[in-house]
Amino acid sequence: MSAKPIVVHHLENSRSQRILWLLEELEVPYEVKKYKRTPQRRAPQELLDVHLLGKSPVITDGDVTVAESGAIVEYLIHKYGKDKIQVPEAGWLDNVYFTHYPEGSVQPVLIRRLLFKLIPENVPALIRPLIRAVFSKVDEKVTLPELKLHGKFIETHLAKTKGWFAGGPNPTSADYMMSFTLEIMIDRAPEAVGENIKEFVKRVQER
């Protein structure tokens, strides 16, 4: 165990809550250092000093600095959770897949939907109605069908496992990674969300 608490460098409105949930489950001491975004919604210099890309979450564990949600989750489980987080043999591949799936496949589409909303709000008022109409149509024809497909895929998997993504009695790295993504999906794309996703997020939040 590290002599000093792990520091979670948290940029507002970022993915750090995945890491906080995992640290709570592992009962690893930590502290949170908060950072505010610049008016351009970028990381402040203080966070860039921790990691050159200025991304969040980032953790420092003694002399070790780790960025990227998936890498942090795997690092923490490898170092602190080997005896606490057991992946059932039958769910090994599901765990690997759903650990990488949220950031690789779903999160980019959710970010696209957010950008389609933000861009019209930041153009000159004279052309805003036109730009809003264009982005709304693209969202309807391209982004929403893609999100609904992801929602159906996730619903089908959760119906099979009836709980956690790897099918075991406790959460694994897949659940820590999927948790934030599904909370965002409920918020930004409720049309794509079914009852199994809602139940999963409720179960996470209750823990």
Residue frames as a rotation matrix with the C-alpha (Angstrom) as fourth column:
MET 1
0.578 0.816 0.000 0.00
0.816 -0.578 0.000 0.00
0.000 0.000 -1.000 0.00
SER 2
0.010 -0.565 0.825 1.25
0.464 -0.728 -0.504 3.48
0.886 0.388 0.255 -0.84
ALA 3
-0.582 -0.309 -0.752 2.56
0.813 -0.204 -0.546 5.48
0.016 -0.929 0.370 2.15
LYS 4
-0.843 0.312 -0.438 0.70
-0.227 -0.945 -0.236 8.57
-0.488 -0.099 0.867 0.95
PRO 5
0.133 0.952 0.276 -2.90
0.169 0.252 -0.953 8.70
-0.977 0.174 -0.127 -0.26
ILE 6
-0.457 -0.130 0.880 -3.42
0.877 0.096 0.470 8.47
-0.146 0.987 0.071 -3.99
VAL 7
-0.484 0.301 -0.822 -4.23
-0.115 -0.953 -0.281 11.88
-0.867 -0.041 0.496 -5.46
VAL 8
-0.090 0.555 0.827 -7.08
0.947 0.304 -0.102 11.97
-0.308 0.774 -0.552 -7.97
HIS 9
-0.839 -0.226 -0.495 -6.72
0.070 -0.947 0.313 15.06
-0.540 0.228 0.811 -10.14
HIS 10
-0.189 0.919 0.347 -10.30
0.873 0.319 -0.369 15.94
-0.450 0.233 -0.862 -10.98
LEU 11
-1.000 -0.015 -0.023 -11.20
0.000 -0.837 0.547 18.38
-0.028 0.546 0.837 -13.74
GLU 12
-0.410 0.912 -0.010 -14.80
-0.365 -0.174 -0.914 19.57
-0.836 -0.371 0.405 -13.43
ASN 13
0.574 0.772 -0.274 -17.28
-0.628 0.200 -0.752 17.68
-0.526 0.604 0.599 -15.64
SER 14
-0.200 -0.683 -0.703 -14.88
-0.910 0.395 -0.125 14.86
0.363 0.615 -0.700 -16.40
ARG 15
0.344 0.392 -0.853 -14.68
-0.339 0.899 0.277 11.09
0.876 0.194 0.442 -15.97
SER 16
-0.561 -0.761 0.326 -13.05
-0.571 0.070 -0.818 11.01
0.599 -0.645 -0.474 -12.52
GLN 17
0.111 0.660 0.743 -16.07
-0.990 0.141 0.023 9.49
-0.090 -0.738 0.669 -10.76
ARG 18
0.720 0.032 -0.694 -15.20
-0.259 0.939 -0.225 6.08
0.644 0.342 0.684 -12.22
ILE 19
-0.230 -0.940 -0.253 -11.92
0.066 0.244 -0.967 6.22
0.971 -0.239 0.006 -10.34
LEU 20
-0.527 0.092 0.845 -13.48
-0.791 -0.416 -0.448 7.46
0.310 -0.905 0.292 -7.11
TRP 21
0.603 0.792 0.090 -15.98
-0.785 0.570 0.243 4.59
0.141 -0.218 0.966 -7.10
LEU 22
0.546 -0.464 -0.698 -13.19
0.071 0.855 -0.513 2.06
0.835 0.230 0.500 -7.66
LEU 23
-0.539 -0.802 0.259 -11.03
-0.172 -0.197 -0.965 3.52
0.825 -0.564 -0.032 -4.90
GLU 24
-0.126 0.590 0.797 -13.99
-0.986 -0.163 -0.036 3.39
0.109 -0.791 0.603 -2.51
GLU 25
0.823 0.468 -0.322 -14.64
-0.464 0.881 0.092 -0.26
0.327 0.074 0.942 -3.38
LEU 26
0.300 -0.809 -0.505 -10.95
0.285 0.582 -0.762 -1.11
0.910 0.085 0.405 -2.91
GLU 27
0.948 0.114 -0.297 -10.81
0.318 -0.280 0.906 0.90
0.020 -0.953 -0.302 0.34
VAL 28
-0.060 -0.983 0.175 -7.64
0.969 -0.099 -0.224 2.63
0.238 0.156 0.959 -0.83
PRO 29
0.205 0.113 -0.972 -6.93
0.585 -0.811 0.029 6.01
-0.785 -0.575 -0.232 0.82
TYR 30
-0.296 -0.269 0.917 -7.14
0.917 -0.349 0.194 8.92
0.268 0.898 0.350 -1.61
GLU 31
-0.181 0.294 -0.939 -7.62
0.357 -0.869 -0.341 12.63
-0.916 -0.397 0.052 -1.83
VAL 32
0.349 0.413 0.841 -9.20
0.935 -0.089 -0.344 14.69
-0.067 0.907 -0.417 -4.59
LYS 33
-0.538 -0.477 -0.695 -7.57
0.318 -0.879 0.356 17.75
-0.780 -0.029 0.625 -6.08
LYS 34
0.391 0.849 0.356 -10.08
0.735 -0.055 -0.676 19.78
-0.554 0.526 -0.645 -8.08
TYR 35
-0.792 -0.598 -0.124 -9.42
0.353 -0.615 0.705 21.91
-0.498 0.515 0.698 -11.14
LYS 36
0.298 0.882 -0.364 -11.71
0.112 -0.411 -0.905 24.36
-0.948 0.229 -0.221 -12.93
ARG 37
0.113 -0.181 0.977 -11.88
0.974 0.216 -0.073 24.54
-0.198 0.959 0.201 -16.70
THR 38
-0.838 -0.390 -0.381 -10.78
0.268 -0.903 0.336 27.68
-0.475 0.179 0.862 -18.50
PRO 39
-0.084 0.833 -0.546 -13.42
-0.483 -0.514 -0.709 29.80
-0.872 0.204 0.446 -20.32
GLN 40
-0.168 -0.051 -0.984 -12.47
-0.971 0.181 0.156 27.76
0.170 0.982 -0.080 -23.42
ARG 41
0.800 0.560 0.217 -13.41
-0.600 0.763 0.240 24.56
-0.031 -0.322 0.946 -21.50
ARG 42
0.349 -0.777 -0.525 -9.77
-0.103 0.525 -0.845 23.46
0.932 0.349 0.102 -21.45
ALA 43
0.557 -0.253 -0.791 -7.59
0.796 0.436 0.421 22.26
0.238 -0.864 0.444 -18.57
PRO 44
0.957 -0.271 0.100 -5.84
-0.288 -0.912 0.292 24.94
0.013 -0.308 -0.951 -16.51
GLN 45
0.258 -0.950 -0.176 -2.06
-0.615 -0.021 -0.788 25.16
0.745 0.312 -0.590 -16.39
GLU 46
-0.102 -0.293 0.951 -1.98
-0.972 0.232 -0.033 23.49
-0.211 -0.927 -0.309 -12.96
LEU 47
0.645 0.386 0.660 -3.34
-0.267 0.923 -0.278 20.27
-0.716 0.003 0.698 -14.45
LEU 48
0.887 -0.405 -0.221 -1.01
-0.183 0.130 -0.974 20.51
0.424 0.905 0.041 -17.45
ASP 49
0.032 -0.909 0.415 1.83
-0.927 -0.182 -0.328 20.57
0.374 -0.374 -0.849 -14.92
VAL 50
0.129 0.092 0.987 0.64
-0.644 0.765 0.013 17.18
-0.754 -0.638 0.158 -13.62
HIS 51
-0.051 -0.104 0.993 0.27
0.598 0.793 0.114 15.62
-0.800 0.600 0.022 -17.07
LEU 52
-0.825 -0.485 -0.291 1.28
0.115 -0.648 0.753 17.30
-0.554 0.588 0.590 -20.31
LEU 53
-0.747 0.587 0.314 -2.03
0.469 0.130 0.873 16.53
0.472 0.799 -0.372 -22.06
GLY 54
-0.871 0.398 0.288 -4.09
-0.490 -0.739 -0.462 18.11
0.029 -0.544 0.839 -19.29
LYS 55
-0.238 0.807 -0.541 -6.58
-0.257 0.484 0.836 15.25
0.937 0.338 0.092 -19.34
SER 56
-0.632 0.132 0.763 -8.66
-0.758 0.097 -0.645 14.06
-0.159 -0.986 0.038 -16.42
PRO 57
0.971 -0.162 0.179 -8.76
-0.187 -0.039 0.982 11.80
-0.152 -0.986 -0.068 -14.60
VAL 58
0.121 -0.966 -0.227 -5.10
-0.219 0.197 -0.956 11.59
0.968 0.165 -0.187 -13.72
ILE 59
0.991 0.110 -0.071 -3.79
0.046 0.211 0.976 9.99
0.122 -0.971 0.204 -10.56
THR 60
0.014 -0.996 0.090 -0.50
-0.606 -0.080 -0.791 10.28
0.795 -0.043 -0.605 -8.76
ASP 61
0.973 0.186 -0.140 0.49
-0.032 0.705 0.709 7.33
0.230 -0.685 0.691 -6.60
GLY 62
0.451 -0.876 -0.172 3.78
0.439 0.050 0.897 8.25
-0.777 -0.480 0.407 -5.00
ASP 63
-0.418 -0.721 -0.553 6.20
-0.237 -0.501 0.832 8.78
-0.877 0.479 0.039 -7.89
VAL 64
-0.759 0.188 0.624 3.81
0.602 0.568 0.561 7.21
-0.249 0.801 -0.545 -10.42
THR 65
-0.427 0.666 -0.612 1.51
-0.537 -0.731 -0.421 9.30
-0.728 0.149 0.670 -12.60
VAL 66
-0.778 0.256 0.573 -1.19
0.531 0.756 0.383 7.54
-0.335 0.603 -0.724 -14.61
ALA 67
-0.522 0.647 -0.556 -3.66
-0.679 -0.710 -0.188 9.09
-0.516 0.279 0.810 -17.07
GLU 68
-0.506 0.507 -0.698 -6.55
-0.599 0.375 0.707 7.65
0.620 0.776 0.114 -19.12
SER 69
0.193 0.723 0.664 -9.52
-0.981 0.139 0.135 6.10
0.005 -0.677 0.736 -17.32
GLY 70
0.878 0.210 -0.429 -8.94
-0.279 0.954 -0.105 2.58
0.388 0.212 0.897 -18.57
ALA 71
0.006 -0.964 -0.267 -5.25
0.090 0.267 -0.960 2.61
0.996 -0.018 0.088 -17.72
ILE 72
-0.487 -0.141 0.862 -5.97
-0.756 -0.426 -0.497 3.97
0.437 -0.894 0.101 -14.24
VAL 73
0.549 0.768 0.329 -8.62
-0.836 0.497 0.234 1.32
0.016 -0.403 0.915 -13.58
GLU 74
0.775 -0.288 -0.563 -6.31
0.051 0.916 -0.399 -1.48
0.630 0.281 0.724 -14.69
TYR 75
-0.294 -0.928 0.228 -3.40
-0.155 -0.190 -0.970 -0.05
0.943 -0.320 -0.088 -12.69
LEU 76
-0.271 0.240 0.932 -5.43
-0.936 -0.292 -0.197 0.24
0.225 -0.926 0.303 -9.48
ILE 77
0.805 0.590 0.060 -6.93
-0.590 0.788 0.173 -3.24
0.055 -0.175 0.983 -9.80
HIS 78
0.507 -0.691 -0.515 -3.52
0.126 0.651 -0.749 -4.75
0.852 0.315 0.418 -10.59
LYS 79
-0.481 -0.826 0.294 -1.81
-0.141 -0.258 -0.956 -3.06
0.865 -0.501 0.008 -7.63
TYR 80
-0.785 0.178 0.594 -4.56
-0.618 -0.283 -0.733 -2.93
0.037 -0.943 0.332 -5.00
GLY 81
0.019 0.983 0.182 -7.44
-0.951 0.074 -0.299 -5.16
-0.307 -0.167 0.937 -6.05
LYS 82
-0.554 -0.287 -0.781 -6.16
-0.643 0.743 0.183 -8.56
0.528 0.604 -0.597 -7.12
ASP 83
-0.957 0.166 -0.240 -7.83
0.274 0.793 -0.545 -10.28
0.100 -0.587 -0.804 -4.15
LYS 84
-0.561 0.766 -0.315 -10.96
-0.026 -0.397 -0.918 -8.11
-0.828 -0.506 0.243 -4.18
ILE 85
0.225 0.620 -0.752 -11.93
-0.813 -0.306 -0.496 -8.05
-0.537 0.723 0.435 -7.85
GLN 86
-0.602 -0.360 0.712 -12.31
-0.043 0.906 0.421 -11.48
-0.797 0.223 -0.561 -9.35
VAL 87
-0.194 0.493 -0.848 -13.42
-0.970 -0.223 0.093 -11.93
-0.143 0.841 0.522 -12.96
PRO 88
0.386 0.363 0.848 -15.30
-0.286 0.921 -0.264 -15.21
-0.877 -0.141 0.459 -13.55
GLU 89
-0.602 -0.699 0.386 -13.63
0.108 0.408 0.907 -17.37
-0.791 0.587 -0.170 -16.17
ALA 90
-0.143 0.638 0.756 -16.77
0.943 0.319 -0.091 -17.40
-0.299 0.700 -0.648 -18.30
GLY 91
0.836 0.537 -0.110 -16.89
0.500 -0.829 -0.250 -13.60
-0.225 0.154 -0.962 -18.23
TRP 92
-0.020 -0.951 -0.308 -13.22
0.571 -0.264 0.778 -12.90
-0.821 -0.161 0.548 -18.96
LEU 93
-0.638 -0.242 0.731 -13.73
0.769 -0.256 0.586 -11.82
0.045 0.936 0.349 -22.57
ASP 94
0.418 0.846 0.332 -16.82
0.739 -0.529 0.417 -9.74
0.528 0.071 -0.846 -21.71
ASN 95
0.663 -0.219 -0.716 -14.78
0.525 -0.546 0.653 -7.96
-0.533 -0.809 -0.247 -19.07
VAL 96
-0.471 -0.881 0.040 -11.97
0.598 -0.286 0.749 -7.16
-0.649 0.376 0.662 -21.51
TYR 97
-0.426 0.342 0.838 -14.40
0.820 -0.246 0.517 -6.01
0.382 0.907 -0.176 -24.18
PHE 98
0.573 0.792 0.208 -16.57
0.615 -0.584 0.529 -3.77
0.541 -0.176 -0.823 -21.97
THR 99
0.290 -0.588 -0.755 -13.50
0.664 -0.445 0.601 -2.28
-0.689 -0.676 0.261 -20.31
HIS 100
-0.727 -0.683 -0.064 -12.44
0.384 -0.483 0.787 -0.84
-0.569 0.548 0.614 -23.67
TYR 101
-0.336 0.682 0.649 -15.82
0.923 0.100 0.373 -0.46
0.190 0.724 -0.663 -25.41
PRO 102
0.520 0.684 -0.511 -17.14
0.758 -0.646 -0.094 2.69
-0.394 -0.338 -0.855 -23.64
GLU 103
0.170 -0.524 -0.835 -14.23
-0.102 -0.852 0.514 4.98
-0.980 -0.002 -0.198 -24.54
GLY 104
-0.787 -0.578 0.214 -13.61
0.107 0.213 0.971 3.38
-0.607 0.788 -0.105 -27.91
SER 105
-0.743 0.534 0.403 -17.19
0.616 0.311 0.723 3.21
0.261 0.786 -0.560 -29.22
VAL 106
0.193 0.966 -0.173 -19.89
0.958 -0.147 0.247 4.92
0.213 -0.213 -0.953 -27.14
GLN 107
0.134 -0.162 -0.978 -18.25
0.635 -0.743 0.210 7.97
-0.761 -0.649 0.004 -25.58
PRO 108
-0.874 -0.484 -0.033 -17.21
0.288 -0.572 0.768 9.48
-0.391 0.662 0.640 -28.94
VAL 109
-0.479 0.776 0.411 -20.84
0.621 -0.031 0.783 9.38
0.620 0.631 -0.467 -30.12
LEU 110
0.417 0.611 -0.673 -22.06
0.908 -0.311 0.281 10.99
-0.038 -0.728 -0.684 -26.90
ILE 111
-0.299 -0.602 -0.740 -19.44
0.464 -0.769 0.439 13.72
-0.834 -0.212 0.510 -27.29
ARG 112
-0.897 0.022 0.441 -20.55
0.419 -0.274 0.866 14.26
0.140 0.961 0.237 -30.87
ARG 113
0.068 0.996 0.056 -24.13
0.846 -0.088 0.526 14.76
0.529 0.011 -0.848 -29.67
LEU 114
0.330 -0.020 -0.944 -22.93
0.747 -0.605 0.274 17.29
-0.577 -0.796 -0.184 -27.09
LEU 115
-0.699 -0.673 -0.241 -20.92
0.355 -0.620 0.700 19.17
-0.621 0.404 0.672 -29.73
PHE 116
-0.614 0.545 0.571 -23.93
0.635 -0.089 0.767 19.29
0.469 0.834 -0.291 -32.04
LYS 117
0.500 0.789 -0.357 -25.74
0.845 -0.355 0.400 21.08
0.188 -0.502 -0.844 -29.22
LEU 118
0.231 -0.495 -0.838 -22.88
0.595 -0.610 0.523 23.41
-0.770 -0.620 0.154 -28.26
ILE 119
-0.663 -0.604 0.442 -21.78
0.706 -0.307 0.638 24.54
-0.250 0.735 0.630 -31.72
PRO 120
-0.069 0.680 0.730 -25.05
0.731 -0.464 0.501 26.35
0.679 0.568 -0.465 -32.63
GLU 121
0.770 0.382 -0.510 -24.95
0.637 -0.488 0.596 28.15
-0.021 -0.784 -0.620 -29.28
ASN 122
0.189 -0.819 -0.541 -21.54
0.395 -0.441 0.806 29.62
-0.899 -0.366 0.240 -30.14
VAL 123
-0.500 -0.265 0.824 -22.16
0.864 -0.207 0.458 31.03
0.050 0.942 0.332 -33.62
PRO 124
-0.991 0.131 0.008 -23.40
-0.131 -0.991 -0.020 34.56
0.006 -0.021 1.000 -34.42
ALA 125
-0.506 0.857 0.100 -27.05
-0.005 0.113 -0.994 35.04
-0.862 -0.503 -0.053 -33.47
LEU 126
-0.098 0.481 -0.871 -28.02
-0.877 -0.455 -0.153 35.88
-0.470 0.750 0.467 -37.04
ILE 127
-0.191 -0.045 -0.981 -27.19
-0.765 0.632 0.120 32.43
0.615 0.773 -0.155 -38.36
ARG 128
-0.777 -0.180 0.603 -27.89
-0.590 0.543 -0.598 30.48
-0.220 -0.820 -0.528 -35.16
PRO 129
0.208 0.916 0.343 -31.37
-0.636 0.393 -0.665 29.20
-0.744 -0.080 0.664 -36.18
LEU 130
0.635 -0.017 -0.773 -29.98
-0.720 0.351 -0.599 27.87
0.281 0.936 0.211 -39.47
ILE 131
-0.414 -0.883 -0.223 -26.96
-0.666 0.460 -0.587 26.19
0.621 -0.094 -0.778 -37.86
ARG 132
-0.555 0.284 0.782 -29.14
-0.666 0.411 -0.622 24.74
-0.498 -0.866 -0.039 -35.10
ALA 133
0.552 0.829 -0.087 -31.52
-0.687 0.393 -0.611 23.29
-0.472 0.397 0.787 -37.69
VAL 134
0.345 -0.517 -0.783 -28.64
-0.702 0.412 -0.581 21.73
0.623 0.750 -0.221 -39.64
PHE 135
-0.706 -0.698 0.122 -27.02
-0.586 0.477 -0.655 20.12
0.399 -0.534 -0.746 -36.60
SER 136
-0.244 0.712 0.658 -30.38
-0.730 0.312 -0.608 18.97
-0.638 -0.629 0.444 -35.27
LYS 137
0.714 0.519 -0.471 -31.09
-0.698 0.472 -0.539 17.16
-0.058 0.713 0.699 -38.54
VAL 138
-0.043 -0.813 -0.581 -27.65
-0.595 0.488 -0.638 15.54
0.802 0.319 -0.505 -38.59
ASP 139
-0.733 -0.174 0.658 -28.14
-0.673 0.329 -0.663 14.43
-0.102 -0.928 -0.358 -34.99
GLU 140
0.191 0.925 0.328 -31.55
-0.746 0.354 -0.564 12.95
-0.637 -0.137 0.758 -35.85
LYS 141
0.804 0.202 -0.559 -30.34
-0.578 0.487 -0.655 11.12
0.140 0.850 0.509 -38.95
VAL 142
0.183 -0.860 -0.476 -26.85
-0.278 0.420 -0.864 10.03
0.943 0.291 -0.162 -37.89
THR 143
-0.665 -0.619 0.418 -26.07
-0.529 -0.006 -0.849 10.29
0.528 -0.785 -0.324 -34.18
LEU 144
-0.106 0.699 0.707 -29.35
-0.958 0.118 -0.260 9.18
-0.265 -0.705 0.657 -32.60
PRO 145
0.785 0.391 -0.481 -29.67
-0.527 0.830 -0.185 5.96
0.327 0.398 0.857 -34.64
GLU 146
-0.064 -0.896 -0.439 -26.10
-0.159 0.443 -0.882 5.09
0.985 0.013 -0.171 -33.68
LEU 147
-0.696 -0.156 0.701 -26.84
-0.684 -0.156 -0.713 5.71
0.221 -0.975 0.001 -30.00
LYS 148
0.357 0.893 0.275 -30.00
-0.921 0.385 -0.056 3.62
-0.156 -0.234 0.960 -30.19
LEU 149
0.578 -0.231 -0.783 -27.98
-0.276 0.847 -0.454 0.76
0.768 0.478 0.426 -31.67
HIS 150
-0.583 -0.812 0.031 -25.48
-0.233 0.130 -0.964 0.99
0.778 -0.569 -0.265 -28.81
GLY 151
-0.386 0.513 0.767 -28.36
-0.921 -0.168 -0.352 1.11
-0.052 -0.842 0.537 -26.33
LYS 152
0.690 0.669 -0.277 -29.90
-0.700 0.714 -0.016 -2.04
0.187 0.205 0.961 -27.77
PHE 153
0.173 -0.737 -0.653 -26.53
-0.114 0.644 -0.757 -3.81
0.978 0.205 0.028 -27.71
ILE 154
-0.763 -0.484 0.429 -25.93
-0.425 -0.126 -0.896 -2.91
0.487 -0.866 -0.110 -24.05
GLU 155
0.019 0.872 0.490 -29.51
-0.995 0.063 -0.073 -3.80
-0.094 -0.486 0.869 -23.07
THR 156
0.681 0.246 -0.690 -29.13
-0.460 0.877 -0.141 -7.22
0.570 0.413 0.710 -24.67
HIS 157
-0.265 -0.870 -0.416 -25.88
-0.031 0.439 -0.898 -7.90
0.964 -0.225 -0.143 -22.84
LEU 158
-0.749 -0.005 0.662 -27.21
-0.636 -0.274 -0.722 -6.82
0.185 -0.962 0.202 -19.44
ALA 159
0.390 0.920 0.042 -30.28
-0.915 0.382 0.130 -9.00
0.103 -0.089 0.991 -19.97
LYS 160
0.479 -0.297 -0.826 -27.89
-0.120 0.910 -0.396 -11.94
0.870 0.289 0.400 -20.39
THR 161
-0.536 -0.813 -0.228 -25.64
0.157 0.169 -0.973 -11.23
0.830 -0.557 0.037 -17.41
LYS 162
0.465 0.861 -0.208 -28.50
0.436 -0.018 0.900 -10.00
0.771 -0.509 -0.384 -15.15
GLY 163
0.806 -0.184 -0.562 -26.26
0.492 -0.320 0.810 -7.66
-0.329 -0.929 -0.167 -13.18
TRP 164
0.289 -0.808 -0.514 -22.61
-0.326 -0.588 0.741 -6.83
-0.900 -0.046 -0.433 -13.76
PHE 165
0.491 -0.014 -0.871 -21.01
-0.859 -0.179 -0.481 -6.83
-0.149 0.984 -0.100 -17.20
ALA 166
-0.524 -0.741 -0.420 -18.74
-0.779 0.616 -0.115 -9.84
0.344 0.267 -0.900 -16.64
GLY 167
0.188 0.753 -0.630 -21.60
-0.365 0.649 0.667 -11.84
0.912 0.105 0.396 -15.15
GLY 168
-0.549 -0.462 -0.696 -20.08
0.450 0.538 -0.712 -12.25
0.704 -0.705 -0.087 -11.68
PRO 169
0.259 0.700 -0.666 -21.41
0.934 -0.007 0.356 -11.30
0.245 -0.714 -0.656 -8.24
ASN 170
0.329 -0.248 -0.911 -19.35
0.481 -0.786 0.388 -8.09
-0.812 -0.566 -0.139 -8.00
PRO 171
0.959 0.037 -0.281 -18.27
-0.192 -0.643 -0.742 -5.26
-0.208 0.765 -0.609 -10.31
THR 172
0.241 -0.908 0.342 -15.12
0.821 0.379 0.427 -5.60
-0.518 0.178 0.837 -12.39
SER 173
-0.670 -0.598 -0.440 -13.14
0.295 -0.758 0.582 -3.18
-0.681 0.260 0.685 -14.53
ALA 174
-0.710 0.463 0.531 -15.88
0.584 -0.034 0.811 -3.30
0.394 0.886 -0.246 -17.19
ASP 175
0.310 0.905 -0.292 -18.45
0.916 -0.203 0.344 -1.95
0.252 -0.374 -0.892 -14.74
TYR 176
0.057 -0.365 -0.929 -16.21
0.578 -0.747 0.329 0.86
-0.814 -0.556 0.168 -13.52
MET 177
-0.895 -0.446 -0.023 -15.63
0.219 -0.482 0.848 1.93
-0.389 0.754 0.529 -17.12
MET 178
-0.564 0.741 0.364 -19.25
0.619 0.088 0.780 1.56
0.547 0.665 -0.509 -18.24
SER 179
-0.118 0.607 -0.786 -20.72
0.950 -0.162 -0.267 3.36
-0.289 -0.778 -0.557 -15.24
PHE 180
-0.435 -0.105 -0.894 -19.89
0.096 -0.993 0.070 6.94
-0.895 -0.055 0.442 -16.26
THR 181
-0.994 0.014 -0.106 -20.73
-0.107 -0.101 0.989 6.30
0.003 0.995 0.102 -19.91
LEU 182
-0.481 0.872 -0.090 -24.19
0.727 0.454 0.516 4.99
0.491 0.183 -0.852 -19.07
GLU 183
-0.089 0.411 -0.908 -24.90
0.743 -0.580 -0.335 7.87
-0.663 -0.704 -0.254 -16.71
ILE 184
-0.680 -0.224 -0.698 -24.04
-0.224 -0.844 0.488 10.23
-0.698 0.488 0.523 -19.56
MET 185
-0.928 0.370 0.049 -26.19
0.193 0.365 0.911 8.22
0.319 0.855 -0.410 -21.97
ILE 186
-0.186 0.892 -0.412 -29.19
0.981 0.148 -0.122 8.55
-0.048 -0.427 -0.903 -19.66
ASP 187
-0.090 0.088 -0.992 -28.61
0.366 -0.923 -0.115 12.29
-0.926 -0.374 0.051 -19.50
ARG 188
-0.533 -0.286 -0.796 -27.83
-0.480 -0.673 0.563 13.02
-0.697 0.682 0.221 -23.17
ALA 189
-0.670 0.273 -0.691 -29.65
-0.606 0.337 0.721 10.25
0.429 0.901 -0.060 -25.01
PRO 190
-0.531 0.504 0.681 -32.60
-0.560 0.394 -0.729 9.03
-0.636 -0.768 0.073 -22.94
GLU 191
0.431 0.715 -0.551 -34.25
-0.885 0.214 -0.414 7.84
-0.177 0.666 0.725 -26.18
ALA 192
0.071 -0.529 -0.846 -31.55
-0.619 0.642 -0.453 5.17
0.782 0.556 -0.282 -26.43
VAL 193
-0.784 -0.459 0.418 -31.84
-0.580 0.300 -0.757 3.89
0.222 -0.836 -0.502 -22.86
GLY 194
0.042 0.782 -0.622 -33.77
-0.173 0.619 0.766 0.81
0.984 0.076 0.161 -21.74
GLU 195
0.812 0.437 0.386 -34.69
-0.431 0.004 0.902 -0.58
0.393 -0.899 0.192 -18.35
ASN 196
0.733 -0.585 -0.347 -31.58
0.659 0.738 0.145 -2.74
0.172 -0.335 0.926 -17.95
ILE 197
-0.240 -0.811 0.534 -29.32
0.542 -0.568 -0.620 0.30
0.806 0.141 0.575 -18.36
LYS 198
0.165 0.388 0.907 -31.39
-0.502 -0.759 0.416 2.25
0.849 -0.524 0.069 -15.84
GLU 199
0.973 0.217 -0.082 -31.20
-0.060 0.575 0.816 -0.63
0.224 -0.788 0.573 -13.37
PHE 200
0.321 -0.933 -0.160 -27.44
0.841 0.359 -0.406 -0.89
0.436 -0.004 0.900 -13.82
VAL 201
-0.353 -0.446 0.822 -26.89
0.110 -0.893 -0.437 2.82
0.929 -0.063 0.365 -13.14
LYS 202
0.541 0.609 0.580 -29.23
-0.556 -0.259 0.790 2.64
0.631 -0.750 0.199 -10.13
ARG 203
0.888 -0.239 -0.392 -27.23
0.406 0.807 0.429 -0.31
0.213 -0.540 0.814 -8.75
VAL 204
-0.094 -0.974 0.206 -23.97
0.742 -0.206 -0.637 1.60
0.663 0.092 0.743 -9.21
GLN 205
-0.221 0.041 0.974 -25.29
-0.265 -0.964 -0.019 4.73
0.939 -0.262 0.224 -7.53
GLU 206
0.819 0.558 0.132 -26.66
-0.303 0.226 0.926 2.74
0.487 -0.798 0.355 -4.59
ARG 207
0.541 -0.707 -0.456 -23.19
0.790 0.613 -0.012 1.29
0.288 -0.354 0.890 -3.96
